Amino acid sequence: MTQQEIITIDALELSNWDRDFLYLLQEGGVTCVHACCGLWENARETISKVGAWHQFFKANSDLVMQVFQGSDILKAKKEGKIGVILGTQNTSALEDDLSLVSVFNQLGVKVMQLTYNNQNLVGSSCYEKIDSGLSRYGKLVVEEMNRVGMVVDLSHVGEQTSLDAIEISNRPVAITHANPDWLYPTKRNKSEKVLQALKENKGVIGVCAYPHLINGKSTTLNEFCEMIMETVDFMGIDHVGIGTDLTMNMSKEFLNWMRMGRWTFEIDYGAGSQEDPEWPEWPEWFKTPADFPNIIRGLQENGMKDEEISKVMGGNWLRFFTNAFTAEEEAQKCEFPI
């Protein structure tokens, strides 16, 4: 089995997209990427970010297309293009206006992480000392996201807020980019309790290659693939995908924005140490999207069957997104496996 024979979906990348980056994605056989278009931005700023993406799609329409529904991923594969799912890693774009959920859904923002690295109007992040769970507004946001067909993402979300969201949601939710915390202890990774709840919710986790969430640049391909295998052992083969959190060609200024936003004047960004103000160095086996075939090779060397590899590399996300991107009223008329 080769990279070109399967559907490969990366459930989160935060990189500087240009035409050369699209070529790297093609070289790696990538079918679809969930691309971050917002971290701390308010509604107006997020609309401008989405507008810039629309211009990018137009200028590079021979190589890339926006994904609004699951069938668009299959269309991208057939046409040899990169499908892009727009999403935000925060609900700051909603401000305090519940009606903006459907507005951003109509614009093609199909994934929203409930919190980034700080508490917001919806709930708590993984870096808060006290996680009081979903707010009343947060519960309504989850219900509205369920209704319109927008994915609830819990990647940077606090423990209790995550458990509340899973309990409130009447549809499967996602952790697009994180790892089990018993394999790599860090506040950004997920506990057994959260992952058990996610499994029971029929959600999917994207195992993450971001250096701060594994053993840094020294992490071997075999070690990473062993983590995937152990996550599959716990979650089941139908509930694990890939979410690299790849950061490529990003500036120091953006790094400061990502970690500090507007809410602090000091270095208090959660991920990484205060003595680590630079972008982390990635392992040799995953420097660019062209390196995705290395993950397939590593899983094969660890004894994973081709059918299972196909699910982890993209099949599970394809099924999940096909279901999740459908408005609740329409989804109730369809039968989706698992």
C-alpha positions in Angstrom: 0.0 0.0 0.0 1.3 3.4 -1.0 0.4 7.0 0.1 -1.4 7.6 -3.2 -3.7 4.6 -2.7 -5.3 5.8 0.4 -7.0 9.0 1.7 -4.8 10.9 4.0 -6.3 13.5 6.3 -4.4 15.7 8.7 -6.8 17.0 11.3 -4.8 20.1 12.2 -2.0 22.1 10.6 -1.0 25.7 11.5 1.4 26.6 8.8 2.1 29.4 6.3 0.2 28.3 3.3 1.6 29.1 -0.1 1.9 27.3 -3.5 5.1 25.6 -2.5 3.4 24.3 0.6 0.7 22.8 -1.6 3.3 21.0 -3.6 4.7 19.5 -0.4 1.2 18.3 0.5 0.9 16.7 -2.9 4.3 15.1 -2.6 3.2 13.5 0.7 0.0 12.2 -0.8 -2.2 14.3 1.5 -5.9 14.5 0.5 -7.3 16.9 3.0 -6.1 19.2 5.9 -8.0 21.0 8.7 -6.3 24.4 8.6 -6.4 26.8 11.5 -7.8 30.2 10.5 -8.1 31.7 14.0 -6.6 31.7 17.5 -7.5 34.8 19.5 -9.3 36.8 16.8 -12.7 38.4 17.3 -15.6 38.1 14.8 -14.5 40.8 12.4 -10.8 39.7 12.4 -11.9 36.0 11.8 -14.0 37.1 8.8 -10.9 38.8 7.3 -8.9 35.6 7.9 -11.6 33.6 6.1 -11.7 36.1 3.3 -7.9 35.7 2.8 -8.4 32.0 2.6 -11.1 32.4 -0.1 -8.6 34.5 -2.1 -6.0 31.7 -1.7 -8.5 29.2 -2.9 -9.2 31.3 -6.0 -5.6 32.0 -6.8 -4.6 28.3 -6.5 -7.8 26.6 -7.7 -5.9 24.2 -9.8 -4.3 22.7 -6.6 -6.7 23.4 -3.7 -10.4 23.5 -2.8 -12.4 24.3 0.2 -14.3 21.5 2.0 -17.8 22.1 3.2 -19.0 18.5 3.4 -17.6 15.0 3.4 -18.2 14.4 -0.3 -15.8 17.4 -1.0 -13.0 15.3 0.4 -13.7 12.5 -2.1 -13.9 15.1 -4.8 -10.5 16.5 -3.9 -9.0 13.0 -4.0 -10.6 12.4 -7.4 -9.4 15.7 -8.9 -5.9 15.5 -7.4 -6.4 18.6 -5.3 -5.8 19.4 -1.6 -9.1 19.7 0.3 -9.0 22.3 3.1 -11.3 22.4 6.0 -11.3 25.8 7.7 -11.5 25.8 11.5 -10.6 27.9 14.5 -8.7 26.9 17.7 -10.9 29.1 19.8 -14.5 30.3 20.1 -13.4 34.0 20.4 -14.8 34.5 16.9 -18.3 34.0 18.4 -17.8 36.8 21.0 -21.0 36.7 23.0 -23.3 36.2 20.1 -24.8 32.7 19.7 -26.1 33.5 16.2 -22.5 33.7 14.9 -22.2 29.9 15.0 -24.5 29.5 12.0 -22.9 32.6 10.3 -19.4 31.1 10.5 -20.7 27.7 9.5 -22.2 29.2 6.3 -18.7 30.7 5.6 -17.2 27.3 5.7 -15.7 27.3 9.2 -16.6 23.7 10.0 -14.5 23.1 13.1 -14.3 25.2 16.3 -12.1 24.3 19.3 -14.0 25.5 22.4 -11.1 27.1 24.1 -7.5 27.9 23.3 -4.8 28.4 26.0 -6.9 30.6 28.2 -10.4 30.5 29.8 -13.1 32.2 27.7 -16.8 32.7 27.7 -17.4 29.1 26.8 -15.2 27.3 29.3 -11.7 26.5 30.6 -8.5 25.7 28.8 -6.1 22.9 29.8 -3.8 25.5 31.5 -6.3 26.8 34.1 -5.6 25.8 37.7 -9.4 25.5 38.3 -11.6 24.2 35.5 -15.2 25.0 36.3 -16.5 23.3 33.2 -18.8 24.6 30.4 -20.6 27.9 31.1 -24.3 28.2 30.3 -23.3 30.0 27.1 -20.9 27.2 26.4 -23.6 24.6 26.6 -25.7 26.6 24.1 -22.7 26.9 21.8 -22.2 23.1 21.8 -25.9 22.6 21.1 -25.9 25.1 18.2 -22.7 23.6 16.7 -24.5 20.2 16.8 -27.5 21.7 15.0 -25.7 23.3 12.1 -23.1 20.6 11.6 -19.9 22.2 13.0 -17.3 20.0 14.8 -16.8 20.5 18.5 -13.0 20.3 19.0 -11.6 19.6 22.5 -7.8 19.7 21.8 -6.7 22.5 24.1 -9.8 22.3 26.3 -9.7 21.7 30.1 -10.6 18.4 31.6 -13.9 19.2 33.1 -14.9 21.4 30.2 -14.1 18.5 27.9 -16.2 16.1 29.9 -19.1 18.5 30.1 -18.9 19.1 26.3 -19.0 15.4 25.6 -21.9 14.9 27.9 -23.9 17.8 26.4 -23.2 17.0 22.8 -25.7 14.7 21.1 -23.2 14.1 18.3 -19.7 12.8 18.3 -17.0 15.3 19.0 -13.3 15.4 18.1 -9.9 15.9 19.7 -8.1 16.9 16.5 -4.5 17.1 17.8 -3.4 15.6 21.2 -2.1 12.4 22.7 -2.8 10.2 25.7 -1.2 11.9 28.8 -0.1 8.5 30.3 2.2 8.1 27.3 3.4 11.7 27.2 2.6 13.6 30.4 1.7 17.3 29.7 -1.3 19.4 30.4 -2.1 19.6 26.7 -2.5 15.8 26.3 -5.6 13.9 27.4 -6.4 11.8 30.4 -7.8 8.3 30.3 -11.1 9.6 31.6 -11.5 12.1 28.8 -10.5 9.6 26.1 -12.8 6.9 27.5 -15.6 9.5 27.3 -14.6 10.4 23.8 -14.6 6.7 22.8 -18.1 6.2 24.3 -19.2 9.4 22.4 -17.9 7.7 19.1 -15.5 10.6 18.6 -12.0 10.5 17.0 -8.6 11.7 18.4 -5.9 12.9 16.0 -2.5 11.7 17.4 -0.1 14.6 17.3 3.5 15.0 16.3 4.0 18.5 17.7 7.4 18.2 19.5 6.1 19.6 22.9 3.4 16.8 23.0 5.9 14.0 22.4 9.6 13.7 23.4 10.7 16.6 21.2 12.9 16.3 18.1 14.5 13.2 19.5 11.3 11.2 19.2 11.9 8.3 16.8 9.5 7.2 14.1 9.2 3.9 15.8 8.3 5.6 19.1 5.6 7.7 17.4 4.1 4.7 15.7 4.1 2.7 18.9 2.1 5.6 20.5 -0.4 5.3 17.6 -0.7 1.5 18.2 -1.2 2.0 22.0 -3.8 4.7 21.4 -5.6 2.3 19.0 -5.4 -0.4 21.7 -7.3 1.9 24.1 -9.6 3.8 21.7 -10.3 1.1 19.1 -9.3 1.2 15.5 -12.3 3.3 14.4 -11.5 6.2 16.8 -7.9 7.2 16.0 -6.6 9.5 13.2 -3.7 11.8 12.6 -3.5 15.5 13.6 0.1 16.6 13.3 -0.3 20.3 14.4 2.5 21.0 11.8 3.9 24.5 12.0 5.9 25.4 9.0 7.3 28.7 7.7 5.8 30.6 10.6 7.3 33.9 11.9 8.5 34.7 15.4 5.8 37.4 15.5 3.1 34.9 14.9 4.6 32.6 17.6 4.2 35.5 20.1 0.6 36.0 18.9 -0.2 32.3 19.2 1.2 32.0 22.7 0.3 35.4 24.2 -2.5 36.9 22.2 -3.7 40.2 23.7 -4.4 38.8 27.1 -0.9 39.0 28.6 2.1 41.3 28.5 4.4 38.5 29.9 5.5 35.2 28.4 2.7 33.0 29.7 1.8 30.8 26.8 1.2 27.4 28.4 3.0 25.1 25.9 6.7 25.0 26.2 8.9 26.5 28.8 9.4 30.3 29.4 13.0 29.7 28.3 11.8 28.4 24.9 10.7 31.4 22.9 11.4 29.9 19.4 9.4 27.4 17.3 10.3 23.9 18.3 12.5 21.7 16.1 10.6 18.7 14.5 11.9 15.1 14.4 13.9 14.2 11.3 11.2 11.8 10.0 8.5 14.6 9.9 9.8 18.0 8.8 7.3 18.8 6.0 4.0 17.3 4.7 6.1 15.4 2.1 7.1 13.1 5.0 3.7 11.5 5.5 4.8 8.3 3.8 7.2 7.8 6.7 4.2 7.3 9.1 2.7 4.6 6.8 6.1 2.9 6.6 6.5 3.1 10.4 3.0 1.6 11.0 3.7 -1.2 8.6 7.0 -2.0 10.3 5.1 -2.1 13.6 2.8 -4.8 12.2 -0.4 -2.7 11.5 -2.5 -4.2 8.8 -3.2 -2.2 5.6 -6.9 -1.8 6.4 -6.1 -0.4 9.8 -3.5 1.9 8.4 -6.0 3.2 5.9 -8.4 4.0 8.8 -5.8 5.8 10.9 -4.3 7.8 8.0 -7.6 9.2 6.9 -10.5 6.8 6.7 -11.7 7.5 10.3 -11.7 11.3 9.7 -13.5 10.9 6.4 -16.3 9.0 8.1 -16.4 11.4 11.1 -16.4 14.6 9.0 -19.0 13.2 6.6 -21.3 12.7 9.5 -20.3 15.8 11.5 -20.5 18.3 8.7 -24.1 17.4 8.0 -26.7 19.6 9.7 -28.4 17.7 12.6 -31.8 17.6 10.8 -30.3 16.0 7.8 -28.1 13.7 9.7 -31.1 12.2 11.5 -32.4 11.1 8.1 -29.2 9.2 7.3 -27.4 6.2 8.7 -23.7 6.6 9.3 -21.7 3.6 10.4 -20.0 3.8 13.8 
